C-alpha cells in the first residue's frame, strides 16, 4: 500500500480529466528509458495509462498495475491491448522474473521504497531495468513555478502549511527533492543514472486550468478553496495566452498557452 493511500488514490475522482489533460512523455525520454529489445514491460501505478500507451510499440507486451479501480477503468477502456491488473508497488500480482523493465511514472513519491524496491526487484529479471519518470511543467521560468503558489495557496492542510513553498525558488527546491530516487541500502540495483528532456506543449487555457486542478492537494481541498485557486491562476494565464489557430488543434481564436515542459528520468539495472 502507498505511503498515504487515501491521497494517492484521490486521482480516481478526476480520472477522466486526468487522462484528458495530463501530459504524456516525449519520445526522447522514452528512447532513454526503455531498453532495446524489451519483451515485457510493466507500468507500475499506471493511472489512466498515459505512460502505458507510450510503451506500446516499444515492448512486446505491456502490463499495467494500478490500485485505483476508477483509473483502471479508464486505462482498460482506452488501451484494450494492455494487460491491466489491480495491485500496489509493494504487492504486485506478478510472478518472479516477469519483466525486462519496470517503470514508475509520476508516482514514485507515493511508494514505500523499503517495501516496493524489493518487490520491484522480485518482478524484474536479472539484468532488467527500473525506470522512473516525472513529466510536468518546467518551472525554470518563474511564472511557471509561481503557478504552483497560486494554485496551492489556501489549499494545503494546516499540518502542511508550515512546509509549503512560498517563492519560485522554494517551488524548484521542493521539486528537486521530489524528483529524486533513493534506493534502500542493500537493494539489488546498480548505480542510477539521471537525465531530463525539455519540450513544449500548446494547450487551450481551459485545459491548463483543468490540468492544474488534478493535483492531489487540490482535489482533496474544499470547493471554495479550489474555486479561489483556479480564479487566481486564470487571471495570470489569461495575460499570457494568445489566440489559437486550427493548426494548434483548437477553435480559431481560442486562447492557448505555449507551456514549457520537462521529463525528469532515472534508471538503474537489477543485479
C-alpha positions as CSV (number, residue, x, y, z in Angstrom):
1,X,0.0,0.0,0.0
2,X,1.1,3.5,-0.7
3,X,2.6,5.8,2.0
4,X,-0.7,7.8,2.0
5,X,-3.2,5.6,0.3
6,X,-6.2,8.0,0.7
7,X,-4.4,10.9,-1.0
8,X,-2.6,8.7,-3.6
9,X,-5.9,7.3,-4.8
10,X,-7.7,10.6,-4.8
11,X,-6.9,10.9,-8.5
12,X,-9.6,8.4,-9.3
13,X,-12.2,11.0,-8.6
14,X,-10.9,13.0,-11.6
15,X,-9.8,10.0,-13.7
16,X,-11.4,11.2,-17.0
17,X,-10.0,14.7,-16.6
18,X,-6.6,13.3,-15.5
19,X,-6.4,11.3,-18.7
20,X,-7.5,14.1,-20.9
21,X,-5.1,16.9,-19.7
22,X,-2.1,15.3,-18.1
23,X,1.0,15.1,-20.3
24,X,2.5,12.0,-21.9
25,X,6.3,11.8,-22.1
26,X,8.2,12.9,-25.2
27,X,9.8,10.3,-27.5
28,X,13.3,11.4,-26.4
29,X,12.6,10.4,-22.8
30,X,11.2,7.1,-23.9
31,X,14.2,6.4,-26.0
32,X,16.4,6.9,-23.0
33,X,14.3,4.9,-20.5
34,X,13.2,1.8,-22.4
35,X,15.9,-0.7,-23.1
36,X,16.4,-2.1,-26.6
37,X,14.8,-5.5,-27.2
38,X,12.4,-5.1,-24.2
39,X,10.0,-8.1,-24.3
40,X,7.8,-7.5,-21.2
41,X,7.4,-4.0,-19.7
42,X,5.4,-3.3,-16.5
43,X,3.9,0.2,-15.8
44,X,3.5,0.4,-12.1
45,X,1.0,2.8,-10.6
46,X,-0.1,3.2,-14.2
47,X,-3.1,5.6,-13.5
48,X,-5.1,6.0,-16.7
49,X,-2.3,4.8,-18.9
50,X,-0.6,7.9,-20.2
51,X,2.8,6.3,-19.9
52,X,1.4,2.8,-20.6
53,X,0.4,3.9,-24.1
54,X,3.8,5.4,-24.7
55,X,5.3,1.9,-24.1
56,X,3.2,0.3,-26.8
57,X,5.4,-0.5,-29.8
58,X,8.5,-0.3,-27.6
59,X,7.9,-3.5,-25.7
60,X,6.5,-6.8,-26.9
61,X,4.0,-7.0,-24.1
62,X,2.8,-4.3,-21.7
63,X,1.4,-4.9,-18.2
64,X,-0.2,-2.1,-16.3
65,X,-0.6,-2.3,-12.5
66,X,-2.8,0.2,-10.8
67,X,-4.5,0.2,-7.3
68,X,-7.5,2.5,-8.1
69,X,-10.4,0.9,-9.9
70,X,-11.6,4.2,-11.4
71,X,-8.2,4.8,-13.0
72,X,-8.0,1.2,-14.2
73,X,-11.4,1.5,-15.9
74,X,-10.2,4.4,-18.0
75,X,-7.0,2.7,-18.8
76,X,-8.6,-0.6,-19.9
77,X,-11.2,1.3,-22.0
78,X,-8.6,3.4,-23.8
79,X,-6.0,0.6,-24.1
80,X,-7.7,-2.7,-24.6
81,X,-4.4,-4.3,-25.8
82,X,-2.8,-3.8,-22.4
83,X,-2.9,-6.4,-19.6
84,X,-4.4,-4.3,-16.8
85,X,-4.2,-5.6,-13.2
86,X,-5.1,-4.4,-9.8
87,X,-2.1,-4.1,-7.4
88,X,0.3,-1.9,-5.5
89,X,4.0,-1.3,-5.8
90,X,4.5,-3.1,-2.5
91,X,2.4,-6.2,-3.7
92,X,2.2,-6.8,-7.4
93,X,0.2,-9.7,-8.9
94,X,3.1,-10.8,-11.0
95,X,5.4,-13.9,-10.9
96,X,9.1,-13.7,-10.1
97,X,11.2,-12.5,-13.0
98,X,8.2,-11.5,-15.1
99,X,9.6,-8.3,-16.7
100,X,12.6,-7.0,-18.6
101,X,11.7,-3.5,-17.5
102,X,9.5,-1.8,-14.9
103,X,8.6,1.8,-14.9
104,X,7.0,4.2,-12.4
105,X,5.7,7.4,-14.0
106,X,4.9,10.4,-11.7
107,X,4.2,8.1,-8.8
108,X,7.5,7.2,-7.1
109,X,6.8,9.5,-4.2
110,X,3.6,7.5,-3.4
111,X,5.6,4.3,-2.9
112,X,7.2,3.0,0.3
113,X,10.7,2.2,-1.0
114,X,11.6,-0.2,1.8
115,X,8.8,-2.5,0.6
116,X,8.4,-1.5,-3.0
117,X,12.0,-1.8,-4.1
118,X,12.5,-5.5,-3.1
119,X,9.1,-6.2,-4.8
120,X,10.3,-4.5,-8.0
121,X,13.5,-6.5,-7.9
122,X,11.5,-9.7,-7.5
123,X,9.3,-8.9,-10.6
124,X,12.3,-7.9,-12.7
125,X,14.5,-10.5,-14.4
126,X,18.3,-10.3,-13.7
127,X,19.7,-7.5,-15.8
128,X,16.2,-5.9,-16.0
129,X,15.8,-2.2,-15.7
130,X,13.9,0.0,-13.3
131,X,12.9,3.4,-14.8
132,X,11.3,6.3,-13.0
133,X,10.0,9.4,-14.7
134,X,8.1,12.6,-13.9
135,X,6.6,14.6,-16.7
136,X,5.2,18.1,-15.9
137,X,5.6,21.8,-16.3
138,X,9.2,23.1,-16.4
139,X,9.4,25.5,-13.5
140,X,12.7,27.1,-14.7
141,X,10.7,30.2,-15.6
142,X,9.5,32.0,-12.5
143,X,6.0,32.4,-13.9
144,X,5.6,28.7,-14.3
145,X,6.8,28.0,-10.8
146,X,4.5,30.7,-9.4
147,X,1.5,28.8,-10.8
148,X,2.1,26.3,-8.1
149,X,2.0,29.0,-5.5
150,X,-1.2,30.5,-6.9
151,X,-2.9,27.1,-7.2
152,X,-2.0,25.8,-3.7
153,X,-2.4,29.0,-1.7
154,X,-5.1,28.2,0.9
155,X,-5.3,24.5,-0.3
156,X,-2.7,23.0,1.9
157,X,-3.9,21.3,5.1
158,X,-2.9,23.1,8.4
159,X,-0.3,20.4,9.1
160,X,1.4,21.1,5.7
161,X,1.2,24.9,5.7
162,X,4.5,25.4,7.6
163,X,6.4,23.5,4.9
164,X,4.6,24.8,1.9
165,X,6.8,26.7,-0.6
166,X,6.4,30.4,-0.7
167,X,8.7,31.5,-3.5
168,X,9.5,30.3,-7.0
169,X,12.9,29.1,-5.7
170,X,11.3,27.1,-3.0
171,X,9.0,25.5,-5.5
172,X,12.0,24.4,-7.6
173,X,13.9,23.2,-4.5
174,X,10.9,21.1,-3.5
175,X,10.6,19.6,-6.9
176,X,14.3,18.8,-6.9
177,X,13.7,16.7,-3.7
178,X,10.5,15.3,-5.3
179,X,12.3,14.2,-8.4
180,X,14.9,12.1,-6.5
181,X,15.2,8.3,-6.4
182,X,16.9,6.9,-3.3
183,X,17.0,3.2,-3.0
184,X,17.2,1.4,0.3
185,X,20.7,0.1,1.4
186,X,21.4,-3.3,0.0
187,X,18.9,-3.1,-2.9
188,X,19.5,-5.4,-5.9
189,X,20.2,-2.5,-8.2
190,X,23.3,-0.9,-9.6
191,X,24.2,2.8,-9.7
192,X,21.4,5.0,-11.0
193,X,21.6,7.4,-13.9
194,X,19.6,10.6,-14.4
195,X,18.6,12.7,-17.4
196,X,16.0,15.3,-18.3
197,X,14.3,16.2,-21.5
198,X,12.6,19.5,-22.3
199,X,9.8,20.0,-24.8
200,X,6.8,22.4,-25.2
201,X,3.1,21.8,-25.2
202,X,0.5,24.1,-26.8
203,X,-2.7,23.9,-24.8
204,X,-6.0,25.7,-24.6
205,X,-6.3,27.9,-21.5
206,X,-9.2,25.9,-20.2
207,X,-7.2,22.7,-20.4
208,X,-4.3,24.2,-18.5
209,X,-6.7,25.1,-15.7
210,X,-8.2,21.6,-15.8
211,X,-4.7,20.2,-15.5
212,X,-3.8,22.4,-12.6
213,X,-6.8,21.0,-10.8
214,X,-5.6,17.4,-11.0
215,X,-3.1,17.9,-8.1
216,X,-3.8,15.7,-5.1
217,X,-3.8,18.5,-2.6
218,X,-6.1,20.5,-4.8
219,X,-8.5,17.5,-5.3
220,X,-8.9,17.0,-1.6
221,X,-9.3,20.7,-0.7
222,X,-12.7,22.4,-0.2
223,X,-14.8,23.5,-3.2
224,X,-14.3,27.1,-2.1
225,X,-10.6,26.9,-1.9
226,X,-10.4,25.1,-5.3
227,X,-12.6,27.8,-6.9
228,X,-10.4,30.7,-5.5
229,X,-7.2,29.0,-6.6
230,X,-8.4,28.5,-10.1
231,X,-9.6,32.1,-10.3
232,X,-6.1,33.3,-9.3
233,X,-4.5,31.0,-11.9
234,X,-6.9,32.0,-14.6
235,X,-6.1,35.7,-14.2
236,X,-2.4,35.1,-14.6
237,X,-2.7,32.7,-17.5
238,X,-5.2,34.9,-19.4
239,X,-2.5,37.6,-19.5
240,X,-0.1,35.1,-21.2
241,X,-2.5,33.4,-23.6
242,X,-2.6,34.1,-27.3
243,X,-5.2,33.5,-29.9
244,X,-5.0,29.9,-31.1
245,X,-5.5,28.6,-34.6
246,X,-6.8,25.4,-36.1
247,X,-3.2,24.4,-36.6
248,X,-3.0,24.3,-32.7
249,X,-5.9,21.9,-32.7
250,X,-8.3,24.4,-31.2
251,X,-11.1,26.7,-32.4
252,X,-9.9,29.8,-34.2
253,X,-9.2,32.5,-31.7
254,X,-9.5,30.2,-28.6
255,X,-6.9,31.3,-26.0
256,X,-3.9,29.0,-25.9
257,X,-0.6,28.8,-23.9
258,X,2.8,27.5,-25.0
259,X,3.8,25.6,-21.9
260,X,7.4,24.7,-21.2
261,X,7.6,21.1,-20.2
262,X,10.2,18.6,-18.9
263,X,10.5,14.9,-18.3
264,X,12.9,14.1,-15.4
265,X,14.2,10.5,-15.8
266,X,16.1,8.0,-13.7
267,X,17.2,4.4,-14.5
268,X,19.1,1.5,-12.9
269,X,19.8,-2.1,-13.7
270,X,18.9,-5.1,-11.5
271,X,21.8,-7.4,-10.4
